[in-house]
Amino acid sequence: MQKPLLELTQLGMRYPVATGEFVALKDVNLTVNKGEFISLIGHSGCGKSTVLDLIAGLQMPTDGGVIVSNKEVAGPGPDRAVVFQHHALLPWLTVYQNVELALKQVAIHQKQKVSKTLLNQQVMHYLELVQMTHASDKKPDEISGGMKQRVGIARALAMQPNVLLMDEPFGALDALTRAHLQDALMAIQTELNNTIIMITHDVDEAVLLSDRIVMMSNGPAATIGQVLAVDLPRPRNRVSLSNNEGYQYLRQQVLQFLYEKHCKVKPMTQPRTQEVA
C-alpha cells in the first residue's frame, strides 16, 4: 500500500483574544498521495488559506501536525513551493533570472554546484513547460498578468517541490487566460506527476482539475466537511465535459455543500464521496 506523501493529523489553529482564544481551525485530518491534485474549496473564512500556510510552514499549528515525505513540517522549505494569486515575481529581474534564482536556491540548499550550461538548460526547460521561453529576457512589467502567473508557476516548479501549493493562482485573471492556464497546469501535472494542493472558489475549476475536492465548513472551528472523489478520466477536456453527466453530478455535489450544508456540516453520504476519518 502506498504511503501518503502528505499527512495532516488533528490539525488545529487557535489564536489568543481578549476573551480567551479564537479557534480558527479544528481537527483537520487528510492524507494525500504522490501525484494527487487536491482542491480546497469553501466560503471565505473557512480556513483554506490557514491549511495551506500550515502545510507551507508559514505558520505553525497550535494542535496536531503536518508530515511531508515522512518529515514533520517545522517551517518553510524547498520541498513545498507556493504559487500565490499575485505572481510575486522580483520586478528588477528578467523572466529568466526569476526562474534561475529558484534553481540557485535549490542548489545552495542541496549543497550542489551547478554549471552555467546545466543551469541554462534547466531554466529553459521550466520556461518551456509554461510556454514562456519567448519572453525569457522580459521583465515582469513588460508582460501580461497571465504570463506573469506562468512564470510564477515555472519558478515554483524549478524548486522541484514534493508538494506544489497554489493559493487561487488564477483568481485575478480573465476567463480566457484562466482557461489556458488550467489546461497548461493539467498538461504539466501529467508530465511531471506533481502533487498539487490548490485553493479555489471556482466550482468548475475544482471539478476540472482535481482528483479529490476537499470542502471546508465555515468557521469558527472550521474543519473538513466532505471530501469528494472526482472519478472523471484523464486527460480532461473542458468542452466535452460540459455535457458529461458525471461532471454535472460532481458539480452539483459541491454546489449543494457550499450553498446548503456549508455551516458546521456533517459529512454527506454519497456513492462518490470519500468520508473523512
Secondary structure, DSSP 8 states (H G I E B T S, - for coil): ----SEEEEEEEEEEEETTEEEEEEEEEEEEE-TT-EEEEE-STTSSHHHHHHHHHTSS--SEEEEEETTEE--S--TTEEEE-SS----TTS-HHHHHHHHHHHHHHHTT----HHHHHHHHHHHHHHTT-GGGTT--GGGS-HHHHHHHHHHHHHHT--SEEEEESTTTTS-HHHHHHHHHHHHHHHHHH---EEEE-S-HHHHHHH-SEEEEE--SSSB-EEEEEE----SS--HHHHTT-HHHHHHHHHHHHHHHHS-SS------TTEE---
